[in-house]
């Protein structure tokens, strides 16, 4: 099974107090960099939980490279 490092971050701030969001930069071991797009979602805590769950599901659905063994063992 392929192994990965999942990079993520979360922060809750009061709705309406965010002035902007910029792309984060990852520094890779080979010296190169990669972008990390940041997303925002507004709502109540239950709405945010549902939105985050849907977003994570979509991320892994579109991720290339899951081999058949991974899908059999861990797919839903």
C-alpha positions in Angstrom: 0.0 0.0 0.0 1.3 3.5 -0.9 2.1 5.7 2.1 1.6 9.5 2.1 1.9 12.5 4.4 -1.4 14.4 4.7 -0.9 18.1 5.2 -3.8 20.1 6.5 -4.7 22.9 8.9 -7.9 24.2 10.5 -8.7 27.4 12.3 -12.1 28.8 13.3 -12.6 32.6 13.3 -15.8 34.6 13.7 -17.7 34.9 10.4 -17.1 38.2 8.8 -13.7 38.8 10.4 -11.6 37.2 7.6 -10.1 39.7 5.2 -8.3 37.4 2.8 -6.8 33.9 2.2 -3.5 33.2 0.4 -2.0 30.0 -0.9 0.4 28.3 1.4 3.8 27.0 0.2 5.2 23.5 1.0 8.9 23.0 0.9 9.7 19.5 -0.3 12.7 17.3 0.5 14.2 17.6 -3.0 14.3 21.4 -2.6 11.3 22.2 -4.8 8.0 23.8 -3.6 4.4 22.9 -4.0 1.3 25.0 -3.5 -1.4 24.3 -1.0 -4.8 25.8 -1.7 -6.7 27.1 1.3 -10.5 26.9 1.4 -13.0 28.7 3.5 -16.5 27.6 4.6 -19.0 29.7 6.6 -21.6 28.2 8.9 -22.5 26.7 12.3 -20.3 24.0 13.8 -22.6 21.2 12.5 -22.6 22.8 9.0 -18.8 23.1 9.1 -18.4 19.5 10.1 -20.7 18.3 7.2 -18.9 20.5 4.7 -15.5 19.3 5.9 -16.6 15.6 5.7 -17.8 16.2 2.1 -14.7 18.0 1.1 -12.4 15.2 2.5 -14.5 12.6 0.7 -14.3 14.5 -2.6 -10.5 14.9 -2.2 -9.9 11.2 -1.8 -12.4 10.3 -4.6 -10.4 12.5 -7.1 -7.0 11.5 -5.8 -5.2 9.4 -8.5 -3.1 6.4 -7.7 -5.3 4.4 -5.2 -4.5 0.8 -6.2 -7.1 -1.9 -6.2 -5.8 -3.4 -2.9 -6.2 0.0 -1.1 -9.7 0.3 -2.5 -10.8 -3.2 -1.4 -9.4 -2.8 2.1 -10.3 0.8 2.8 -12.8 2.0 0.2 -16.5 2.3 1.1 
